[in-house]
């Protein structure tokens, strides 16, 4: 008799583990759509809006462009807000002479929207908050002008005038999309199927690992 076992492993690190540390109350950028001028490996733009301020590479918490001319990163807040402050968490590299721009235009990738603040430098692992008069906008850009430059961000938090979110820090499934292996493979049922975010237990849909 053959026995089948389908195992789904969902890992969550909550506030008690110290991983979900961004103050998400009122943070408009949390989980929003983010893009950047280029991407280095798996260090995608959305890593900077995942609620995790960890400044090391290993957990995949940070975004990172390639070496670009004028690298930039942008978050789409989904609708227009009166933005009053932006907090940035730096990685091991310092952020030098960056700009924060906010507005509603995507001309030049949003890099010519209103200048909200200048970021002279942020040292390793530090979160720095920039406050300014309310700026009406949907898009928040962070950019650095220069040749052979990279832009690395570990968390970007955006707050608006008279806006408070009702949610708290959301547990993060660290297994989602991660590399998975298993001792053997049955037919097409790969180990990766168990970390694809799909809890469907129907074997015919090739959703299980085996």
C-alpha positions in Angstrom: 0.0 0.0 0.0 1.4 3.4 -0.9 0.8 6.3 1.4 0.9 9.9 0.2 1.9 12.8 2.3 1.4 16.4 1.3 3.2 18.8 3.6 2.8 22.5 3.5 5.2 24.6 5.7 4.2 28.2 6.4 6.7 30.1 8.4 5.8 33.4 10.0 8.1 35.7 12.0 6.0 38.1 14.1 6.9 41.1 16.2 8.2 38.8 18.9 11.0 37.6 16.6 12.2 41.1 15.9 11.9 40.7 12.1 8.6 42.6 11.5 9.8 45.9 12.9 8.6 48.8 10.7 6.0 51.0 12.3 3.2 50.1 9.9 0.5 52.3 11.5 -0.3 54.8 8.8 2.6 53.6 6.5 1.1 54.1 3.0 4.1 52.3 1.3 3.7 49.0 3.2 3.0 46.3 0.6 2.5 48.9 -2.2 3.7 48.4 -5.8 7.4 49.4 -6.1 9.7 49.6 -9.1 13.3 50.6 -9.7 15.6 51.6 -12.5 17.3 48.1 -12.6 17.5 45.1 -10.2 20.6 43.3 -8.9 19.8 39.6 -8.5 16.8 39.0 -6.2 17.1 42.4 -4.5 13.8 43.7 -6.0 12.2 47.0 -5.4 9.3 45.5 -3.3 11.8 44.4 -0.6 11.9 48.1 0.5 8.2 48.1 1.3 7.9 44.6 3.0 7.7 46.0 6.6 11.2 44.6 7.4 13.9 47.1 8.3 16.7 44.5 8.5 19.7 46.0 6.8 21.6 42.8 5.9 21.4 41.1 2.5 20.8 37.5 3.7 17.0 37.8 4.5 16.4 39.5 1.2 15.0 42.6 3.0 16.7 45.3 0.8 16.3 46.6 -2.7 19.4 47.1 -4.9 19.9 48.6 -8.4 22.7 47.7 -10.7 25.5 50.2 -11.2 23.4 52.8 -13.1 23.5 56.4 -14.3 21.0 58.2 -12.1 19.5 55.1 -10.3 16.0 55.5 -8.9 13.3 53.7 -6.9 9.6 54.5 -6.9 6.5 53.4 -4.9 2.9 53.8 -6.1 0.6 54.7 -3.2 -2.4 53.7 -5.2 -4.1 57.1 -4.9 -3.3 60.7 -4.1 -2.3 61.7 -0.5 -1.0 64.8 1.2 2.4 63.3 2.1 4.2 64.8 5.0 7.1 62.5 5.9 9.2 59.7 4.5 11.4 57.4 6.6 14.3 55.5 4.9 16.4 52.7 6.3 19.8 52.3 4.9 21.8 49.1 4.2 25.5 48.6 4.8 26.3 51.1 2.1 25.6 54.7 3.0 23.1 56.7 1.0 24.7 59.8 -0.3 23.0 62.9 -1.7 19.7 61.2 -2.7 16.5 63.1 -3.4 13.0 62.3 -2.3 10.4 63.5 -4.9 6.6 63.3 -4.7 3.9 63.9 -7.2 1.4 62.6 -9.7 3.4 62.5 -12.9 5.3 59.5 -14.4 7.2 61.8 -16.8 10.8 60.8 -16.6 9.7 57.9 -14.3 8.5 60.5 -11.8 12.0 61.8 -11.1 11.0 65.4 -11.9 8.1 65.6 -9.5 8.3 68.1 -6.6 11.4 67.8 -4.4 10.4 67.0 -0.9 13.8 66.5 0.8 17.5 66.0 0.2 19.2 63.0 1.8 22.8 63.9 2.5 23.7 60.6 4.0 22.3 57.7 6.1 24.7 55.4 7.9 24.5 51.6 8.1 21.3 50.2 9.4 20.0 53.6 10.4 16.4 54.7 9.9 16.1 58.5 9.2 12.9 60.4 8.9 12.4 63.4 6.6 9.5 65.8 7.4 8.2 68.5 5.1 5.2 70.6 4.2 2.3 68.4 2.7 2.9 67.5 -0.9 0.0 66.2 -2.9 1.0 63.0 -4.8 0.6 59.4 -5.6 4.2 58.5 -6.4 7.2 58.7 -4.1 10.6 58.5 -5.8 14.1 58.2 -4.3 16.9 58.8 -6.7 20.6 59.6 -6.9 22.1 61.6 -9.7 25.5 60.4 -10.9 27.5 58.0 -13.1 28.4 54.5 -11.9 26.1 54.7 -8.8 23.9 52.2 -7.0 20.8 52.8 -4.9 20.1 50.4 -2.0 17.1 50.7 0.3 16.1 48.4 3.1 12.8 50.1 4.0 10.9 53.1 2.8 7.9 54.3 4.9 5.5 57.0 3.7 3.1 58.9 5.9 0.4 61.4 5.0 -1.5 64.2 6.7 -4.6 63.0 8.7 -4.2 59.4 7.6 -4.0 56.5 10.1 -4.1 52.8 9.0 -6.1 50.3 11.0 -3.7 47.4 10.5 -0.6 46.5 12.5 2.5 44.7 11.4 1.6 41.9 9.1 3.4 38.5 9.6 5.7 37.7 6.7 5.9 34.3 5.1 9.6 33.8 4.7 9.2 30.5 2.8 7.2 32.1 0.0 9.1 31.8 -3.3 12.3 30.6 -1.5 14.5 27.8 -2.9 13.2 24.3 -1.9 14.6 20.8 -2.4 13.5 17.3 -1.5 15.0 13.8 -1.2 13.3 12.6 -4.4 10.7 13.8 -6.9 7.4 12.1 -7.8 6.4 12.8 -11.4 6.2 16.6 -11.8 5.6 17.3 -8.1 8.6 19.6 -7.4 9.7 20.7 -3.9 9.1 24.3 -5.1 5.4 23.7 -5.3 5.2 23.7 -1.5 6.4 27.4 -1.3 4.4 28.9 -4.2 1.7 30.5 -2.0 -1.0 28.1 -3.2 -2.6 25.9 -0.6 -4.6 23.9 -3.1 -4.3 20.2 -2.1 -5.6 18.7 -5.3 -2.8 16.5 -6.8 -4.2 16.8 -10.4 -3.4 20.5 -10.4 0.3 19.7 -9.8 0.2 21.9 -6.7 1.9 19.5 -4.3 5.4 18.4 -3.5 5.9 14.6 -3.2 
